């Protein structure tokens, strides 16, 4: 593990790197739009498929950028607040699901296989040992690679004080930064989707969003894993108590993260900052990755336009997050799973959009007459 100063410097460098990129590349977007308008279709008739192509061009600075090397990184960590009874599932499910991701048995494994996306699972703060299991012999099974980068065995309960020591939070953010570096160096990455796993993490995300937006906790807190109305009321009270105990400062996003966040959320912040500085498009999943994006965009507002919202979750806070980020989701399928499931689905749409860009005939090449109305 690096020193605290080195971790802080790495974070600051990524924040500054995004700043130096400036706004999205207008020239690349204009080239992409002109190419789309030459294809054998009325201009704009493929709607948000065309918007996605143009956005990717603006983020990367290339109108013809490939999107073949697709990765989803699922960051995993446990939360001490789970012991407060805020989830329908016990804390040990986090480690069990990490094993499930690695062996190919989860929804994200299926969706990643369908969309030709590689999967990396990062243990940043899981509380227990990851069960050792064999990959299942099922058709289309695609296991994930496991990166062991555990900072601690879960967070402390944010109801009694900060969830993380600031030094541990900084190192968890750095895990995300270094993960981007490793993917770029060892495998190559054209587009990065994000997911998470951690029992209790909708509680942490709701606390983060309430602090950063100033919205009432009750407005941003949902059913998470499927708790009933009484348990939701208890969850709201737990979050309100945590905010009262910690008094996080909304102008200090890293302080908010340490006070009421989680190791996997910290790693997501680092992944976004690292990818943003490298001009790699980032596809967000649901509410948890949205909360991490809100933290990252508070650190560096220039990051927000470089993020792509895959879908809108049924969690009530997610719409508020997307509104604050200025992002319009591509899908609304009633998803609330996490794992990167929405990001994986959007990979398929991105693949379709890029193939339209690259493989569809132009009016000239197909000898098709263009518009006659001037």
C-alpha positions in Angstrom: 0.0 0.0 0.0 1.3 3.5 -0.8 1.6 6.3 1.7 -1.3 8.6 2.5 0.5 11.4 0.7 1.0 9.3 -2.4 -2.7 8.4 -2.4 -3.7 12.0 -2.0 -1.3 13.0 -4.8 -2.7 10.3 -7.2 -6.3 11.6 -6.6 -5.3 15.2 -7.1 -3.5 14.3 -10.3 -6.5 12.6 -11.7 -8.8 15.5 -10.7 -6.3 17.9 -12.4 -6.0 15.7 -15.4 -9.8 15.9 -16.1 -9.6 19.6 -15.7 -7.0 19.9 -18.4 -9.2 18.0 -20.9 -11.7 20.8 -20.9 -15.2 20.3 -22.4 -16.2 17.5 -24.7 -14.5 17.6 -28.1 -16.8 19.6 -30.3 -14.8 18.9 -33.5 -15.0 15.1 -33.0 -18.7 15.3 -32.2 -19.3 17.4 -35.4 -17.4 14.8 -37.5 -19.5 11.9 -35.9 -22.7 13.8 -36.5 -21.8 14.5 -40.1 -21.0 10.8 -40.7 -24.3 9.8 -39.2 -26.2 12.2 -41.4 -24.6 10.7 -44.5 -26.0 7.3 -43.7 -29.0 5.9 -45.6 -31.7 7.2 -43.2 -33.3 10.5 -42.4 -31.1 12.6 -40.1 -31.6 11.8 -36.5 -34.0 9.0 -37.2 -32.0 6.6 -35.0 -32.6 8.9 -32.0 -30.5 8.2 -29.0 -28.3 5.6 -30.8 -26.9 8.6 -32.7 -26.7 10.6 -29.5 -24.6 7.8 -28.0 -22.2 7.8 -30.9 -21.8 11.5 -30.7 -21.3 11.5 -27.0 -18.6 8.8 -27.2 -16.8 10.9 -29.8 -16.9 14.0 -27.6 -15.5 12.0 -24.6 -12.7 10.3 -26.4 -11.9 13.0 -29.0 -12.3 10.5 -31.8 -15.3 10.2 -34.2 -14.3 6.6 -35.1 -13.2 5.3 -31.7 -13.5 1.5 -31.2 -15.6 0.1 -28.4 -14.5 -3.5 -28.6 -12.5 -3.8 -25.4 -15.4 -3.5 -23.0 -15.0 -4.0 -19.3 -17.3 -4.0 -16.3 -15.6 -3.6 -12.9 -17.7 -4.6 -9.9 -16.3 -3.2 -6.7 -17.2 -5.1 -3.5 -17.2 -4.1 0.1 -19.1 -4.6 3.4 -20.8 -2.1 5.6 -20.9 -2.0 9.4 -24.3 -0.3 9.2 -25.7 -3.6 7.8 -25.8 -4.8 11.4 -28.5 -2.2 12.1 -31.0 -4.2 10.2 -31.3 -2.0 7.1 -31.2 -4.8 4.5 -33.3 -7.9 3.7 -30.1 -10.0 3.5 -27.4 -10.8 6.0 -23.9 -9.3 5.6 -22.3 -12.6 4.6 -24.1 -12.4 1.3 -21.5 -10.0 0.0 -18.6 -12.5 0.1 -20.9 -15.2 -1.2 -22.0 -13.1 -4.2 -18.3 -12.2 -4.9 -17.7 -15.9 -5.2 -20.8 -16.2 -7.5 -19.4 -13.4 -9.7 -16.1 -15.2 -10.1 -17.6 -18.5 -10.9 -20.1 -17.2 -13.4 -23.5 -17.7 -11.7 -24.8 -14.1 -11.3 -26.9 -11.9 -13.5 -23.9 -9.8 -14.4 -22.1 -12.9 -15.7 -25.0 -13.7 -18.0 -25.4 -10.1 -19.2 -21.6 -9.6 -19.7 -21.4 -12.8 -21.8 -24.4 -11.7 -23.9 -22.8 -8.3 -24.6 -19.2 -9.6 -25.0 -18.0 -7.7 -22.0 -15.1 -8.8 -19.7 -15.7 -8.8 -16.0 -13.3 -7.8 -13.2 -14.4 -8.1 -9.5 -12.4 -6.0 -7.0 -12.5 -6.9 -3.3 -11.9 -3.5 -1.7 -13.5 -4.2 1.7 -15.4 -7.5 2.0 -15.7 -8.5 5.6 -15.2 -12.3 5.3 -13.3 -14.9 3.3 -14.4 -15.3 -0.3 -15.8 -18.9 -0.5 -13.8 -21.2 -2.8 -16.1 -22.6 -5.4 -15.7 -24.2 -8.8 -17.0 -22.5 -12.0 -20.4 -23.9 -12.9 -20.7 -26.0 -16.0 -23.5 -24.0 -17.6 -24.0 -22.8 -21.2 -22.7 -19.3 -21.7 -21.1 -19.2 -18.3 -18.6 -16.4 -18.0 -16.7 -16.1 -14.8 -15.0 -12.9 -13.6 -11.4 -12.2 -12.7 -10.9 -11.4 -9.0 -8.6 -8.6 -7.9 -7.8 -8.8 -4.2 -7.2 -5.2 -2.9 -8.9 -5.3 0.5 -8.3 -2.3 2.6 -10.2 -3.6 5.7 -12.8 -6.1 6.6 -15.7 -3.9 6.0 -16.5 -0.4 7.3 -17.4 0.6 10.8 -21.1 1.5 11.5 -21.6 5.1 10.5 -24.1 5.5 13.2 -21.3 5.5 15.8 -18.8 7.6 13.9 -17.0 7.7 10.5 -17.5 4.6 8.4 -13.8 4.7 7.3 -10.7 6.3 8.6 -9.8 9.0 6.1 -6.5 7.3 5.3 -8.3 4.0 4.5 -10.8 5.9 2.3 -8.0 7.5 0.3 -6.4 4.2 -0.3 -9.7 2.7 -1.5 -10.0 5.6 -4.0 -6.5 4.8 -5.1 -7.5 1.2 -5.7 -9.9 2.5 -8.3 -7.3 4.7 -9.9 -4.8 1.8 -10.1 -7.4 -0.6 -11.4 -7.8 1.7 -14.4 -4.1 1.9 -14.9 -3.8 -1.9 -14.8 -6.6 -2.5 -17.3 -5.1 0.0 -19.7 -1.6 -1.5 -19.5 -2.4 -5.2 -19.3 -5.6 -5.6 -21.4 -6.6 -2.4 -23.0 -10.0 -0.8 -22.3 -12.1 1.2 -24.7 -15.2 1.7 -22.5 -15.6 1.0 -18.8 -18.9 0.0 -17.1 -19.2 0.1 -13.3 -21.0 -2.1 -10.8 -20.9 -2.8 -7.1 -21.7 -5.4 -4.4 -22.1 -4.7 -0.7 -25.0 -5.5 1.7 -26.0 -2.2 3.2 -24.7 0.0 0.4 -28.0 1.6 -0.5 -28.0 2.9 3.0 -24.6 4.5 2.5 -25.5 5.8 -0.9 -28.7 7.4 0.5 -26.7 9.1 3.2 -24.2 10.4 0.6 -26.9 11.7 -1.7 -28.8 13.4 1.2 -25.7 15.2 2.3 -24.5 16.3 -1.1 -27.9 17.4 -2.4 -29.5 18.7 0.8 -32.6 16.6 0.1 -34.5 15.0 3.0 -33.3 11.4 3.8 -36.8 10.2 3.2 -36.8 11.5 -0.4 -33.6 9.6 -1.4 -34.1 6.4 0.5 -35.8 3.4 -1.1 -36.4 -0.3 -0.5 -32.9 -1.4 -1.4 -32.9 -5.2 -1.5 -36.7 -5.3 -1.0 -37.4 -4.3 2.6 -41.0 -3.5 3.7 -42.3 -0.1 4.7 -41.5 -0.5 8.4 -38.0 -1.6 7.7 -37.6 1.4 5.3 -38.7 3.8 8.1 -36.1 2.2 10.3 -33.5 2.6 7.5 -34.3 6.3 7.2 -33.9 6.8 10.9 -30.5 5.0 10.9 -29.3 7.3 8.1 -30.6 10.4 9.9 -28.7 9.3 13.0 -25.5 8.7 11.1 -25.7 12.2 9.5 -26.3 13.7 12.9 -23.4 11.9 14.5 -20.9 12.6 11.7 -22.1 16.1 10.6 -20.4 15.6 7.1 -19.6 18.8 5.2 -21.1 18.7 1.7 -18.3 20.9 0.4 -15.8 18.2 1.3 -16.8 15.2 -0.8 -13.9 13.0 0.4 -14.9 13.8 4.0 -18.5 12.8 3.2 -17.2 9.6 1.7 -15.2 8.7 4.8 -18.0 9.6 7.1 -21.0 7.7 5.5 -19.6 5.9 2.5 -18.0 2.5 1.8 -14.9 1.0 0.5 -16.5 -0.1 -2.8 -18.0 3.4 -3.3 -14.6 4.9 -2.7 -13.1 2.6 -5.4 -15.9 3.6 -7.8 -14.9 7.2 -7.3 -11.3 6.3 -8.2 -12.4 4.3 -11.2 -14.4 7.3 -12.5 -11.6 9.8 -12.0 -9.0 7.5 -13.5 -11.1 6.7 -16.6 -12.2 10.3 -17.0 -8.6 11.6 -17.0 -7.7 8.9 -19.6 -10.7 9.9 -21.9 -12.3 6.5 -21.4 -16.1 6.6 -21.5 -17.6 5.5 -18.2 -21.0 3.8 -18.1 -22.8 4.1 -14.7 -25.1 1.5 -13.4 -27.7 2.4 -10.8 -28.1 4.3 -7.5 -24.8 3.2 -5.9 -22.6 4.1 -8.8 -24.7 7.3 -9.1 -23.9 8.3 -5.6 -20.2 7.6 -6.3 -20.5 9.7 -9.5 -22.0 12.6 -7.4 -19.0 12.4 -5.1 -16.5 12.3 -8.0 -18.3 15.2 -9.9 -18.3 17.3 -6.7 -14.5 16.8 -6.6 -14.3 17.6 -10.3 -17.4 19.0 -12.1 -15.8 18.6 -15.5 -16.2 14.8 -15.0 -20.0 14.8 -15.2 -20.4 15.2 -19.0 -17.9 12.3 -19.5 -20.2 9.9 -17.7 -23.0 7.9 -19.3 -26.1 6.9 -17.4 -27.2 3.4 -18.5 -30.6 3.3 -16.7 -32.8 4.8 -14.0 -33.2 2.6 -11.0 -36.4 2.3 -9.0 -34.5 3.7 -6.0 -36.1 7.2 -5.5 -32.7 8.9 -5.0 -31.4 7.8 -8.4 -33.6 10.3 -10.4 -32.4 13.0 -8.1 -28.7 12.0 -8.6 -29.1 11.9 -12.4 -30.8 15.3 -12.4 -27.9 16.8 -10.4 -25.4 15.3 -12.7 -27.3 16.4 -15.8 -27.5 12.9 -17.2 -30.4 11.4 -19.1 -30.6 7.5 -18.7 -30.9 5.4 -21.8 -33.0 2.6 -20.2 -35.9 2.4 -17.7 -36.5 -1.3 -17.0 -37.4 -1.2 -13.4 -33.9 -2.5 -12.4 -32.7 -2.4 -8.8 -30.1 -5.2 -8.8 -26.8 -3.4 -9.0 -23.8 -5.6 -10.0 -23.4 -3.5 -13.2 -26.5 -5.1 -14.7 -27.7 -1.9 -16.4 -24.2 -1.0 -17.6 -23.9 -4.4 -19.2 -27.2 -3.9 -21.0 -26.1 -0.6 -22.4 -22.9 -2.2 -23.7 -25.1 -4.1 -26.1 -26.8 -0.8 -27.2 -23.4 0.9 -27.5 -22.2 -2.0 -29.7 -25.2 -1.6 -32.0 -24.7 2.2 -32.2 -21.0 1.9 -33.1 -21.8 -0.7 -35.8 -24.4 1.6 -37.3 -21.7 4.2 -37.4 -19.2 1.9 -39.0 -21.1 -0.6 -41.1 -24.2 1.2 -42.5 -24.0 2.4 -46.1 -24.0 6.1 -47.0 -26.3 7.6 -49.6 -23.4 7.8 -52.0 -22.1 4.3 -51.5 -25.5 2.7 -51.8 -26.6 4.9 -54.7 -29.7 6.0 -52.8 -31.2 9.4 -53.5 -31.0 12.0 -50.7 -33.6 14.6 -49.6 -35.2 16.9 -52.1 -36.6 19.5 -49.8 -33.4 21.5 -49.5 
